[in-house]
Amino acid sequence: MAIPRARLGSVAEFINGFAFKPEDWADDGLPIVRIQNLTDPGKAFNRTSRRVPEKFVVRPGDLLVSWSATLGVFIWDRLEDGLVNQHIFRVIPDTRVVDKAYLRHMLGDALLSMSSHLHGATMQHVNRGAFLATEIPLPPLPEQRRIASILDEADRVRTYRRIALDHVDAIVDAAFREVSAQTGERILLGNCVKVIAKLVDPRRPEFAQYSFVAPDNIEAKTGRMRNVRSVSEVAPISGKYLFESEDVLYSKIRPALNKVALAHSVGLCSADMYPLRADSKVLTREYLWAALRASDFLKYASGMANRAQMPKLNRDQLFGYPMAVPPISVQERFASVVSRAQRVESAVRQHQASLNELFAALQHRAFSGEL
């Protein structure tokens, strides 16, 4: 027997977010939920005291769909209410006909299936009309709950892998706290680090397949690089730094001052970043990477980056940081911890990628009415 189908627009209300402007931002009030806050939990929120209609208020447990630039389905899992920004749908299911957990999974597969409805060369977005007209299988509610429970269980396995990565991060952070406490000496950063300020023209053909790294490619919480593309894919115009595998990449622009990554190959980075190279006789690059992510440095950097128009940390300010430096032998032990953690992370990520593929296939079977 054929499974009934229904259009997304008939089973839920999709409310596009409010178009907040920079002048609405404040230090207090409710958080403005932007796409970057959904894709990067470590991303700082802009807040606002502006009063907006109730339909834009996001409450814990609400479904959200980002439909521009980054497509995805999210659950607002914060304890406080938020305000949904433009380019995000707040989804209100009609619980008389659709189970919320079932709808969440169907939305994820609907986005994957909508490549023919993407618009825009650089800022792709879903056409609202085509999206709302997308049909999903709509069996009776008990069957929806059965399917949702299967997909939830499969998704839980993927969550375990993400938790494993969190544990890896916690081990590295704990190791850094231990080694950084083993010194009473502080050295100005400028005495043991230099900026590799080699500007190149990224339009030259020899750079086409190099990786291109900008602050948005670095996770604030973990220091991992993500969604890194080649120079030919990004097509930057000018003013880019060449970095090498022994460098540490540091974002000098506020509010991204907590974005620091270990380079693993030759590449180009945005002019908003410093490629840093440690004096290996005094400092390991792993210790430098961790020190620039630590709260002591972030407090210092935030106090220095106070320019009105484009706050940033200039080179003299960066080099003026008095960093606690333990003996090199202690740093090398920490570097070995980082190295082992990266190997574990690589294995977990490979397994995670396989799980993601299997989950997508399972989700598509459910979307096709075959589960």
N, C-alpha and C positions, 0 to 999 in steps of 0.2 A: 504494500500500500504506500502510495506517495506521501511524503512528509509535507505538511502545509508549509508554505513560505510566506514571509511578510517583509515589507520594506522597513529599513531601520527607522525612517521618519515616522512610522506608524506605531512603533513599540516604545519609543522614548522621545523626550524633548531634548534638543541639542541647542544649548544657549551659548552663543559666542561671547567671549569675554569683553570686558570694558577696555576702551582705548585709553589707558593711563598715559600721561605725559611726564617727562622728567620733572616738571615743576610740581607734580603731585607727590613726589617722593619726599619722605621725611624720615627722621630717626626713630619715630615711634608710630603707633597705630597698628593696623592689621597688615600682615605680609601680603605683597602682591605676588601672585603665583604666575611666574613666567616659565616659558619652555625650559630655559636653562636650569631652573630650580627643580624641575621634574627629572631631567636627564642627569643632573649632577647634584646629589644630596648635599654636597659640601659647599655649594654655591650660596653666597650670602643673599638674603632677601632685601629688596627694597620694600619699605613700608610706607603707609599713607594713612592720614586721618580723614581723607576725603570721604564723604558719605555718598554711597552709590546705591542703586536699587537692590532690593533683597535678592533678586535672581542671580546676581553676580557673587554672592557670598558662598564660599566653598566650606563645607563642614566635614569633619572626620568621617572617612568611609565613602565620600563622594567619588564617582567615576569622572575622569577627565580624559579628553582626547586632544592631543596636539596635532593640528592639521596643516601646519606650515613649517617648512625647513626640516624639522625632525618630526616624523610621524610616529605616534605611539599612544598606548592606552595606559593610564596610571590610576592608582587609588590615592587619594589624599590621606596620608597616614599620620599627619601631625595632630597634636592634641588641640591646637588652637584653630579657630576659623581662619580662612584666608579670603582673598579677593582675586577672582580669576581674570587674567589679562587677555587681551585680544590674541587671536590665533590659537586659542584653546577653547574647546567645547566643554561646558559643564553638562553632564549627561544625567537626566532624570528619567529613570525607567518607569514604564507603566507596569507596576508590579501585578496588575490583574492578568497580564498576558505574558510577561517575560520575567524570568529570574535574573537578578542583578549579576550574580556570578557567571551565569550562562552568557548574558549579554556581553560581559567584559571579554570573555574568550572570543565570542563572535566578532566583536569590534576589532580585536587584534588581527584576526584572519581577514576581515573585510579590508583593512588598511593594506595588508600584504597583497591583496588581490586587485588593488586599484591602480596599478602602475599606468594603465591607459588613461587615467583621469588626472594624472599629475600635470601641473602647469608651472611655467616659469623656468628660465634657464639656470639662474643662480639661486633663486629662492622658491623651491618647488612647494606647491600647496595643493590640497585636495579641493576639487570643485564641490561646493556645499550641496548643490542640487543632485549631482551624480552620487555623492556619498549617501545622502538621505534616501535615494532611490534604490540603493544596494539591497538586494534581497538576502535574507538569512533563513535557514530552516527554523521553523517554529513549532516543534512538537508540543504536546501538553506539558504543563508545568512539572509534573512528577518526572517526566522523561528529561526535561531540561536540567533538573537538579541532578539526575543520575549522570548525565554527560558532564555537567560542571564539576561533579565530584571526581570523575576520572581525570579531567584536565587539571584540576586543582592538585591532585596527588602527583601527577607528572611534573607540574610546575614546582611542587615542593622539593623535588629532587634537585631541580636547578637552583633553588634557593639555598640548599645545603652547600652547593659548590660556591656560591657567593659568600656564605658564612665562612667557609674554609679560607677564602681569600682574606676575609676580615681578620681571621686568626693569624694568618701570615703577617699581615700588617702590624698586628698587636705585638708579635714577637720582635719584629724589627724595631718598633718604637720603644719597647722595654729594653732591648739591648742598647739602644742609643742613650737612653736615660742613665743606664748603668755606666757606660764608658765616659759620658760627658761629665759625670760627677767625679771622675778620677783625675782631677787637675785643679790646681789653684791658679794656674797661669792663664792670662788672656793675651792674645796677639791680635793686632789690627789686621783685618781681613786683607787689606792692601799689601801687607808684608808677606803673604803666603798664597795669594791668588792674583791672576791677571785676567783681564777681559780680552778674548780673541776677537778683536774688532776688524775682521777682514770682510769688508763689504764687497759683494759681487753682484753682477747683473744676472738675475735668474732667467732671463730670456735666452741666455747662451745655451746652445744645444747640449753641451756636456753636463748641464745640471738637470736636464729634463726628467730623469728617473730618480733623482735624489728625493729623499723624504723632505717634506716641508712641515715645520713645527711652529705653531703659534700658541699664545696662552690658552686659547680655547681647546687645544689638543691635550692639555695636561689636567689631570684630576687634582683638585686642591687637597683633598683628604689623603690620597695615597701617593701622589707624585707619579702615577702611571700615565703613560701616553695612550691616547685613544683616538680612533678615527683619523689616523695620520694618512695623508695622501701624498702622492708624488707632486713635484713642482709642476709637471706638465698638466696635472689635473686641477691644481689650484690656480695656476697661471698668475703668480704675483708679478708685479711690474718692476719694482726697483727697491733698493735700500734693504737688502737681505744679508744676513751674516752667514758665513760658512762655518760649520762646526764639525768636529771629529769625534771619534768614538770615546775618547778619554775625557770629554768635556761634560760639564754640568750646565743645564739650560735653566736660566732664571728669568722669570717675568718681572720687569721693572715698573710695570704700570699698575696703579691702584685701580680697582680693588683686587687685582690678581697677584698681589705681592706674595701670596702663599703657594704659588705654582712653581714648582721646581722639579726637574726631571733629569735622570741619568741618560746621557746619550749612549746609544749602542752601535751606531754606525755613522758614516759621514752623511751630512745633510745640510739643508739651509733652514734658518729660523727667521722669524719675523724681527723687524727692527725694534719691536717692543720687548725683546728679550736680550739678555746678555749670555753669550757662551763663555763660561768660566772655566779656567784651567788651574788646578791646584799645583803648588810646588810639592812634588811627591816626596821630598825629603822631610817635609813638615806636616803635610796634610794628605790624607787619602780622599779621593773624590767621593767615596761613599759617605765619609764623615761630613764632608762639606755639604753634600746633598741633604743629609739628615739635619744638620745644624741650621740650614736655611729654611727648613720647614718647622723648626722648633719654636715654641711660644716666645722664648727670650728674643730671638731675632725678629719675629713678626711684630712684637711690641715696639722694638727699635725702628723697624722699617716703616710702620704705620705712622709713627711720630715724625719721621723725616719726610715722608711723601705727602707734603701739605700744600703743594701748589694749587692755585684756585681753578685753573682751566683744565689741565690734564695732570693730575697728581702722579708723580713718578719718583722713583729713587734714582738719583743721578750717580755717576761713578764715584765721585768723592764721598758721597754719603754712604754708599755701599762699602767702600774700602775703609771707611772710618769706624766700622762696627768692631768692637773689641770682643772677639770670639774666644770662648774657652777651648783650649786645644790640649787634649791629653797626649801622652807619649805616642809616638808613631806605632810602636808595637801594639799598644792597646787599640788604636784605630784600625790596624790591620786585622785584629781579631774581629772587630765589628764588621769590616769589609767582607770577611769570610761568611759571617752570618747573613749579610745582605745577598751575597752570591748564592748561598744555599737556598735562601728564601725565594730568590728569583727563579731557580730551577724548579722548586715546588710549584711556584705560581704558574710557570709555563706549562707544567703537566696538568694542573687543575684547569687552566684555560683551554687546553686542547680537549679535555674531557667535557668541559662546559660547552664548547662549540659543537661537539657531537650531540650532546643533550639538546641543544637549541635546535639543531636540524631535526632530531627525532620528535621534539615537541611541536615544531612547525608542521611536520607531516601529520601528526596526530590531530592537531588543531584543524588542519585542512580537511581531514576525514570527517570531523565533527561538523564543520561548516558545510560539507557536501551532503550531510545526512547519512553518513556511512558508519558512524560510531555506535 
